[in-house]
Amino acid sequence: MFSKAYSAVIHGIDGLIVSVEADVSDGLPLFDMVGLLNSEVREARERVRIALKNSGYMLPAKRITVNLSPADIRKEGTAFDLPVAVAILTAFGHILEDNLKDTLIIGELSLNGNIKKVNGVLPLVYAAKQQGFLRCIVPKDNANEGAVVSGIKVYGVGSIKEAVELLNDIESYEPNTVDIGKLFEGSANDEDVDFSEVVGQAALKRAIEIAVSGMHNILMIGPPGSGKTMLAKRIPTIMPELLFEESMEISKIYSIAGLLDNRALITGRPFRSPHHSITCTALVGGGTIPKPGEISLAHLGVLFLDELPEFNKNTIEVLRQPLEEKAVTIARLNATYRYPAGFMLVASMNPCSCGYFPDRNRCGCSVNMVKRYLGKISKPLLDRFDICIEALQIDYQELQSREKEETSADIRKRVYNARKIQMERYAGQGIWFNCQLSPKNIIKYCRLDSKEKNLLEQAFVKMNLSARAYHRILKVARTIADLDMSEKITAKHISEAICYRSIDGKYWGDWR
């Protein structure tokens, strides 16, 4: 007796369809599983056997062989328990085999036969839809998560008995549904924080507005208590609302990581702020069973590194490649995993250990101490920040000011308009933000007149800029022009963009 069910395995942030083949024959009683399985999948033999017994299905003394195909792809996780049980029950005649042809099955079994929640249901259901499956059977606790994928019926089940009844009379059951519009109602930037709560720091707010408009990486440097962290936490409130496609992409990552927390979708921009003790693996992803790291969890949102020099130097240096490629590739012996990492990097730091350099009235650090502290940030990493801005100390008069500050909603309108210009300009080219412009695109979209060229040349020579810094100045100038609704990049836009590189010389200049 032979039967076949279908399941899927996570590969990166996508799902790959796996055939679960079961053969029952006479011979020495044995339950064997093959198909390049890791320890969690091999352990499914005992979970399935005992779960079936406790659900009232006594298996005859037969030789049972289960094959997970294709055999050259490593199978990981516990989501194969239910499809293995279904395939065996079908081989013994408890389930109609015809009902398995267009059905993908996912779920982990408890020993009492109940079906437990698993990670990664969203990308697996999405993969099933792309492969032409008509329906998915998932754990009841994952039903809403899977139901956000349109064009495929998703059924949630709580036990093996429910799964068997469903498969034998599937037309009598209604699939789970989710109101996508309701999920997004009031979710966009519905935060308890707002830019209007930050007093002063007009230049810093302007730099952040430019950074968000073009998704530019930004580094804030200044004394403690100047509002760097406070402003960074408010950046998501001025970012445009998530599109459904963006929400799906982010939710797939969070589903794999097990961080959806009973939500069907992630409807707000991610803001990730890891502690400086984070390891390389936790930051970029990986592990024995590869999982996305913080840079992927921040995809289409913000990765905030507070007190940047306090991070292990080797840890932050691994950001260099993902910042350029907007993705991270993790190679293993049996497979290569690729996770998206299109995040906006926001970092803050003090200028020295005590935080008050170059104010010698308050800073007691020696030149060597300052040099050693700033030296934790390498020049190649520094070059990957499009904007470097100084946060000045707030004085008492500013704190007591009753002048009304701009709200996040006011700034978000300007950001949205600048983003709209970029989307229209780069339509059909796979480019969404000015930060993504290649050198070839820069020549096309960042044309300068002779006056602007001369200004940029003087800055390049005087500030001893790298080629990467030169291109980043042009990208930032393009964003500033978009905020001004100007098709042409003028000297004013170039000058402001250059100012966001001048801090390099002040803190990392020849004085060292």
C-alpha positions as CSV (number, residue, x, y, z in Angstrom):
1,M,0.0,0.0,0.0
2,F,1.4,3.3,-1.1
3,S,0.3,6.9,-0.6
4,K,1.6,10.4,-1.1
5,A,1.0,13.6,0.7
6,Y,2.5,17.0,0.2
7,S,4.3,19.4,2.6
8,A,7.0,22.1,2.3
9,V,10.3,23.1,3.8
10,I,11.7,26.6,4.4
11,H,14.6,27.6,2.2
12,G,15.8,31.2,3.0
13,I,12.5,33.1,3.1
14,D,10.8,30.9,0.5
15,G,9.1,27.5,0.7
16,L,10.0,24.4,-1.3
17,I,7.4,21.6,-1.9
18,V,8.2,18.2,-0.4
19,S,6.5,15.0,-1.3
20,V,5.8,12.8,1.7
21,E,5.6,9.2,0.4
22,A,4.5,6.3,2.7
23,D,4.7,2.6,1.9
24,V,3.2,-0.1,4.0
25,S,4.2,-3.7,3.4
26,D,4.5,-7.1,5.0
27,G,7.7,-8.0,6.8
28,L,9.4,-7.3,10.1
29,P,7.5,-4.5,11.9
30,L,9.5,-1.4,11.4
31,F,9.0,2.4,11.0
32,D,11.7,4.0,9.0
33,M,12.1,7.5,7.5
34,V,14.6,8.6,4.8
35,G,15.3,11.6,2.7
36,L,18.2,13.7,4.1
37,L,16.6,14.4,7.5
38,N,17.9,16.4,10.4
39,S,17.4,15.2,14.0
40,E,14.1,17.0,14.5
41,V,12.5,15.3,11.4
42,R,14.0,11.8,12.3
43,E,12.4,12.2,15.8
44,A,9.0,12.5,14.1
45,R,8.8,8.7,14.0
46,E,8.1,8.5,17.7
47,R,5.9,11.5,17.8
48,V,3.8,10.2,14.9
49,R,3.6,6.7,16.2
50,I,2.5,7.6,19.7
51,A,0.2,10.5,18.5
52,L,-1.7,8.1,16.2
53,K,-2.0,5.5,19.0
54,N,-3.4,8.1,21.4
55,S,-5.8,9.4,18.7
56,G,-7.3,5.9,18.4
57,Y,-5.5,4.7,15.3
58,M,-3.7,1.4,16.1
59,L,-1.2,0.6,13.4
60,P,-1.0,-3.0,12.4
61,A,2.4,-4.8,12.6
62,K,3.7,-3.8,9.2
63,R,6.9,-2.4,7.7
64,I,6.3,1.3,7.2
65,T,8.7,3.4,5.1
66,V,8.4,7.1,4.7
67,N,10.4,9.0,2.1
68,L,10.6,12.8,2.0
69,S,11.4,13.8,-1.6
70,P,13.5,15.4,-3.1
71,A,16.2,13.6,-1.2
72,D,19.0,16.1,-2.0
73,I,17.3,18.9,0.0
74,R,17.9,18.8,3.8
75,K,14.6,18.6,5.7
76,E,14.5,20.6,9.0
77,G,11.9,21.6,11.6
78,T,8.8,19.8,13.0
79,A,6.2,20.8,10.4
80,F,6.4,17.3,8.8
81,D,4.8,15.5,11.7
82,L,1.2,15.9,10.4
83,P,1.8,15.2,6.7
84,V,3.7,12.0,7.7
85,A,0.8,10.9,9.9
86,V,-1.7,11.7,7.1
87,A,0.4,9.7,4.5
88,I,0.5,6.7,6.8
89,L,-3.2,6.8,7.6
90,T,-4.0,7.1,3.9
91,A,-1.8,4.0,3.2
92,F,-3.9,2.1,5.8
93,G,-7.1,3.3,4.2
94,H,-8.3,5.8,6.8
95,I,-8.2,8.8,4.4
96,L,-9.3,9.1,0.7
97,E,-6.2,9.4,-1.4
98,D,-7.8,11.6,-4.0
99,N,-8.2,14.4,-1.5
100,L,-4.4,14.7,-1.0
101,K,-3.6,15.6,-4.6
102,D,-4.0,19.4,-4.3
103,T,-3.5,19.8,-0.6
104,L,-0.4,21.0,1.3
105,I,-0.2,19.8,4.9
106,I,1.8,21.4,7.7
107,G,1.9,20.8,11.5
108,E,3.7,19.5,14.5
109,L,2.1,16.8,16.7
110,S,1.9,16.4,20.4
111,L,1.9,12.9,21.8
112,N,-1.8,13.2,22.6
113,G,-2.6,13.8,18.9
114,N,-3.1,17.6,19.1
115,I,-1.5,19.8,16.5
116,K,0.9,22.5,17.6
117,K,1.8,25.8,16.1
118,V,4.9,25.9,13.8
119,N,7.1,28.7,12.4
120,G,7.2,29.7,8.7
121,V,3.6,28.9,7.7
122,L,3.2,32.1,5.7
123,P,6.0,31.5,3.2
124,L,5.0,27.8,3.0
125,V,1.4,28.7,2.1
126,Y,2.6,31.3,-0.4
127,A,4.8,28.6,-2.0
128,A,1.8,26.3,-2.2
129,K,-0.2,28.9,-4.0
130,Q,2.6,29.5,-6.5
131,Q,2.9,25.8,-7.2
132,G,-0.9,25.5,-8.0
133,F,-2.2,23.8,-4.8
134,L,-5.8,24.5,-4.1
135,R,-5.8,24.2,-0.3
136,C,-3.6,24.1,2.8
137,I,-4.1,22.3,6.1
138,V,-2.3,24.1,8.9
139,P,-2.3,24.2,12.7
140,K,-5.3,26.1,14.1
141,D,-3.0,28.7,15.7
142,N,-1.5,29.4,12.3
143,A,-4.7,29.6,10.4
144,N,-5.0,33.4,10.3
145,E,-1.4,33.7,9.3
146,G,-1.8,31.4,6.3
147,A,-5.2,32.9,5.4
148,V,-3.7,36.2,4.4
149,V,-2.5,34.6,1.2
150,S,-5.3,35.0,-1.4
151,G,-6.1,32.5,-4.1
152,I,-5.7,29.4,-1.9
153,K,-8.0,27.9,0.8
154,V,-6.5,27.5,4.3
155,Y,-8.0,25.3,6.9
156,G,-6.9,25.2,10.6
157,V,-7.1,22.0,12.5
158,G,-6.4,21.2,16.2
159,S,-5.9,17.4,16.2
160,I,-5.3,14.4,14.0
161,K,-9.0,13.4,14.2
162,E,-10.0,16.9,12.9
163,A,-7.5,16.5,10.1
164,V,-8.9,13.1,9.1
165,E,-12.5,14.3,9.2
166,L,-11.6,17.3,7.1
167,L,-9.8,15.4,4.5
168,N,-12.6,12.8,4.1
169,D,-15.3,15.5,3.7
170,I,-13.5,18.6,2.8
171,E,-16.4,20.2,0.9
172,S,-18.4,20.5,4.1
173,Y,-15.9,22.8,5.8
174,E,-15.4,26.5,5.4
175,P,-11.8,27.8,5.0
176,N,-10.4,30.4,7.3
177,T,-10.7,34.0,6.1
178,V,-8.9,37.3,7.2
179,D,-10.0,40.8,6.5
180,I,-6.8,42.4,5.2
181,G,-8.2,45.9,5.2
182,K,-9.1,45.6,8.9
183,L,-5.6,44.5,9.7
184,F,-4.2,47.7,8.3
185,E,-6.8,50.0,9.9
186,G,-5.0,52.4,12.2
187,S,-1.8,50.4,12.1
188,A,0.3,52.8,10.1
189,N,2.7,54.7,12.4
190,D,0.1,54.4,15.2
191,E,2.8,55.0,17.9
192,D,3.0,56.6,21.3
193,V,5.9,58.7,20.2
194,D,6.1,61.7,17.9
195,F,8.7,64.1,16.5
196,S,6.9,67.1,18.2
197,E,8.1,65.8,21.5
198,V,11.7,66.5,20.7
199,V,12.7,70.1,21.4
200,G,15.2,71.8,19.2
201,Q,17.7,69.9,17.1
202,A,16.3,71.4,13.8
203,A,19.5,70.4,11.8
204,L,19.3,66.8,13.1
205,K,15.6,66.6,12.3
206,R,16.3,67.9,8.8
207,A,19.0,65.3,8.3
208,I,16.7,62.5,9.4
209,E,14.0,63.7,7.1
210,I,16.4,63.6,4.2
211,A,17.7,60.1,5.2
212,V,14.2,58.7,5.4
213,S,13.1,60.2,2.1
214,G,15.9,58.4,0.2
215,M,16.5,55.5,2.7
216,H,20.0,56.8,3.3
217,N,22.1,55.4,6.2
218,I,22.7,58.0,8.9
219,L,25.2,58.4,11.7
220,M,24.5,60.8,14.6
221,I,27.4,61.8,16.8
222,G,27.2,64.0,19.8
223,P,27.3,64.2,23.6
224,P,25.0,62.1,25.9
225,G,21.6,63.5,26.4
226,S,21.4,65.5,23.1
227,G,18.4,63.5,21.8
228,K,20.0,61.0,19.4
229,T,18.2,57.9,20.7
230,M,15.0,59.8,21.2
231,L,14.9,60.9,17.6
232,A,16.0,57.5,16.3
233,K,13.0,55.8,18.0
234,R,10.7,58.2,16.2
235,I,12.0,57.5,12.7
236,P,9.3,54.9,11.9
237,T,6.6,57.5,12.6
238,I,7.7,59.5,9.6
239,M,8.1,56.6,7.2
240,P,5.4,56.0,4.6
241,E,2.8,53.3,5.3
242,L,3.6,49.8,4.3
243,L,2.2,48.5,1.0
244,F,0.6,45.0,1.2
245,E,3.4,43.5,-0.8
246,E,6.0,45.0,1.6
247,S,4.0,43.7,4.6
248,M,3.9,40.2,3.1
249,E,7.7,40.2,2.6
250,I,8.4,41.4,6.1
251,S,5.8,39.0,7.6
252,K,7.4,36.0,5.8
253,I,10.7,36.8,7.6
254,Y,9.0,37.2,11.0
255,S,7.1,34.0,10.4
256,I,10.3,32.0,9.8
257,A,11.8,33.6,12.9
258,G,8.7,32.8,15.0
259,L,8.1,36.4,15.8
260,L,4.6,37.0,14.4
261,D,3.2,36.6,17.9
262,N,-0.3,35.5,16.9
263,R,-0.5,38.4,14.3
264,A,-1.6,37.5,10.8
265,L,0.7,40.2,9.3
266,I,3.3,42.8,10.2
267,T,1.6,46.1,9.4
268,G,4.1,48.6,10.7
269,R,7.7,49.4,9.7
270,P,10.2,47.3,11.7
271,F,12.4,49.0,14.2
272,R,15.2,46.8,15.5
273,S,17.6,48.0,18.2
274,P,19.9,45.2,19.3
275,H,22.2,45.5,22.3
276,H,25.9,46.1,21.6
277,S,26.7,42.6,23.0
278,I,25.1,41.0,19.9
279,T,27.1,38.3,18.1
280,C,27.8,38.2,14.3
281,T,25.4,35.3,13.9
282,A,22.5,37.1,15.7
283,L,23.1,40.2,13.6
284,V,23.4,38.8,10.1
285,G,21.7,35.4,10.5
286,G,22.8,31.8,10.4
287,G,23.2,29.2,13.1
288,T,23.0,25.4,13.0
289,I,19.5,25.7,11.5
290,P,19.8,29.0,9.6
291,K,17.5,31.8,10.7
292,P,17.3,35.4,9.7
293,G,19.2,37.9,11.8
294,E,18.5,41.4,13.0
295,I,19.4,42.9,9.6
296,S,16.8,40.8,7.9
297,L,14.2,41.5,10.7
298,A,14.8,45.2,10.0
299,H,14.1,44.7,6.3
300,L,12.1,47.7,4.9
301,G,12.5,49.4,8.2
302,V,15.2,50.7,10.6
303,L,18.1,49.0,12.2
304,F,19.3,51.2,15.0
305,L,22.7,50.7,16.5
306,D,23.0,52.8,19.7
307,E,26.5,53.6,21.0
308,L,28.1,52.2,17.8
309,P,31.7,52.0,19.1
310,E,30.6,49.8,21.9
311,F,29.7,47.0,19.4
312,N,32.4,44.4,18.7
313,K,34.4,45.7,15.8
314,N,34.3,42.4,13.9
315,T,30.5,42.3,14.4
316,I,29.8,45.7,12.8
317,E,32.3,45.1,10.0
318,V,30.1,42.3,8.7
319,L,27.5,44.9,7.8
320,R,29.6,46.3,5.0
321,Q,28.5,43.8,2.3
322,P,24.8,43.6,3.3
323,L,24.7,47.4,3.2
324,E,25.8,47.4,-0.4
325,E,23.9,44.3,-1.7
326,K,20.7,44.8,0.4
327,A,20.7,41.0,1.1
328,V,22.8,38.5,3.1
329,T,23.9,35.1,1.8
330,I,24.6,32.3,4.2
331,A,26.5,29.3,2.8
332,R,26.2,25.9,4.2
333,L,27.5,22.5,3.0
334,N,24.1,21.3,1.8
335,A,22.5,24.6,0.8
336,T,22.9,28.4,0.4
337,Y,20.3,30.6,2.1
338,R,19.6,34.2,1.0
339,Y,17.7,36.7,3.2
340,P,16.7,40.2,2.2
341,A,18.3,43.0,4.2
342,G,17.0,46.3,2.7
343,F,17.1,48.2,5.9
344,M,17.9,51.8,6.7
345,L,20.9,51.9,9.1
346,V,20.7,54.5,11.8
347,A,23.6,54.7,14.3
348,S,24.5,57.0,17.1
349,M,27.7,57.4,19.1
350,N,29.5,59.7,21.5
351,P,32.7,61.4,20.2
352,C,34.8,59.9,23.0
353,S,34.6,57.7,26.0
354,C,33.2,60.4,28.3
355,G,31.1,61.8,25.5
356,Y,32.1,65.5,25.4
357,F,35.0,65.8,22.9
358,P,36.0,68.3,21.5
359,D,34.7,70.5,24.5
360,R,38.0,70.5,26.5
361,N,36.2,72.2,29.4
362,R,34.2,69.0,30.0
363,C,36.2,66.3,28.1
364,G,39.1,64.8,30.1
365,C,40.1,62.2,27.4
366,S,43.6,62.3,26.0
367,V,44.2,62.4,22.3
368,N,45.2,58.8,22.3
369,M,42.0,57.8,24.1
370,V,39.8,59.7,21.6
371,K,41.8,58.3,18.7
372,R,41.3,54.7,20.1
373,Y,37.6,55.3,20.7
374,L,36.9,56.7,17.2
375,G,39.2,54.1,15.6
376,K,36.6,51.4,16.4
377,I,34.7,52.8,13.4
378,S,36.7,51.9,10.3
379,K,36.8,54.2,7.3
380,P,35.1,51.7,5.0
381,L,32.2,51.4,7.4
382,L,32.1,55.2,7.8
383,D,31.9,55.6,4.0
384,R,28.7,53.6,4.0
385,F,26.9,56.2,5.9
386,D,25.3,58.6,3.4
387,I,24.7,61.2,6.1
388,C,26.9,62.0,9.2
389,I,25.4,64.7,11.4
390,E,26.4,66.2,14.7
391,A,23.9,66.4,17.5
392,L,24.5,69.5,19.6
393,Q,23.9,69.9,23.3
394,I,20.5,71.4,24.1
395,D,20.6,74.5,26.2
396,Y,18.2,75.5,28.9
397,Q,16.4,78.2,26.9
398,E,15.5,75.6,24.2
399,L,14.2,73.2,26.8
400,Q,11.9,75.9,28.2
401,S,10.8,77.0,24.8
402,R,7.0,76.8,24.1
403,E,7.4,77.0,20.4
404,K,5.4,74.3,18.6
405,E,7.5,71.6,17.0
406,E,6.6,69.9,13.7
407,T,4.6,66.6,14.2
408,S,5.6,63.3,12.6
409,A,2.5,63.6,10.4
410,D,3.8,66.9,9.0
411,I,7.2,65.5,8.2
412,R,5.7,62.3,6.8
413,K,3.8,64.2,4.1
414,R,7.0,65.7,2.7
415,V,8.7,62.3,2.9
416,Y,5.8,60.7,1.1
417,N,6.0,63.3,-1.7
418,A,9.7,62.7,-2.2
419,R,9.2,58.9,-2.2
420,K,6.4,59.3,-4.8
421,I,8.8,61.3,-7.1
422,Q,11.4,58.5,-6.8
423,M,8.9,55.8,-7.6
424,E,7.7,57.6,-10.7
425,R,11.3,58.3,-11.9
426,Y,12.6,54.8,-11.5
427,A,9.3,52.9,-12.5
428,G,10.1,49.5,-14.0
429,Q,13.8,49.6,-13.2
430,G,13.8,47.7,-9.9
431,I,14.9,50.9,-8.0
432,W,12.7,52.3,-5.2
433,F,15.0,54.8,-3.5
434,N,17.8,57.2,-4.3
435,C,20.1,55.2,-2.1
436,Q,19.9,52.3,-4.6
437,L,21.4,54.2,-7.5
438,S,24.4,52.6,-9.2
439,P,27.2,54.7,-10.6
440,K,25.6,54.2,-14.0
441,N,22.2,55.5,-12.7
442,I,23.9,58.4,-11.0
443,I,25.3,59.6,-14.3
444,K,21.8,59.5,-15.7
445,Y,19.7,60.9,-12.9
446,C,22.2,63.2,-11.0
447,R,23.4,65.5,-13.9
448,L,25.2,68.6,-12.8
449,D,25.9,71.9,-14.5
450,S,29.5,73.4,-14.4
451,K,28.8,75.4,-11.3
452,E,27.8,72.3,-9.3
453,K,30.6,70.2,-10.8
454,N,33.2,72.8,-9.7
455,L,31.7,72.9,-6.2
456,L,31.8,69.1,-5.9
457,E,35.3,69.0,-7.2
458,Q,36.6,71.4,-4.6
459,A,35.0,69.4,-1.8
460,F,36.4,66.2,-3.2
461,V,40.0,67.5,-3.2
462,K,39.8,69.5,0.0
463,M,38.0,66.8,2.1
464,N,40.0,64.0,0.6
465,L,36.9,62.0,-0.2
466,S,36.7,58.5,-1.5
467,A,34.9,57.5,-4.7
468,R,32.1,55.9,-2.5
469,A,31.7,59.1,-0.6
470,Y,31.5,61.1,-3.8
471,H,28.7,59.0,-5.1
472,R,26.9,59.2,-1.8
473,I,27.0,63.0,-1.8
474,L,25.3,62.9,-5.2
475,K,22.6,60.5,-4.0
476,V,21.9,62.6,-1.0
477,A,21.8,65.8,-3.2
478,R,19.3,64.0,-5.4
479,T,17.0,63.3,-2.4
480,I,17.3,66.9,-1.2
481,A,16.3,68.1,-4.7
482,D,13.3,65.7,-4.5
483,L,12.2,67.2,-1.2
484,D,12.4,70.6,-2.9
485,M,10.3,69.3,-5.8
486,S,13.2,70.2,-8.1
487,E,14.2,68.1,-11.1
488,K,17.5,69.8,-11.3
489,I,20.2,69.4,-8.6
490,T,21.4,72.9,-7.8
491,A,24.5,74.2,-5.9
492,K,22.3,74.6,-2.8
493,H,21.5,70.9,-2.8
494,I,25.1,69.9,-3.4
495,S,26.3,72.2,-0.6
496,E,23.9,70.7,1.9
497,A,24.9,67.2,0.9
498,I,28.6,68.1,1.3
499,C,27.8,69.4,4.8
500,Y,26.7,65.9,5.8
501,R,30.3,64.6,5.1
502,S,32.2,67.4,6.8
503,I,31.8,65.8,10.2
504,D,34.2,63.1,9.0
505,G,37.1,65.6,9.0
506,K,36.2,67.0,12.4
507,Y,36.3,63.7,14.2
508,W,38.3,61.4,11.9
509,G,40.5,64.0,10.3
510,D,44.3,64.6,10.2
511,W,44.4,65.8,13.8
512,R,44.8,62.2,14.8
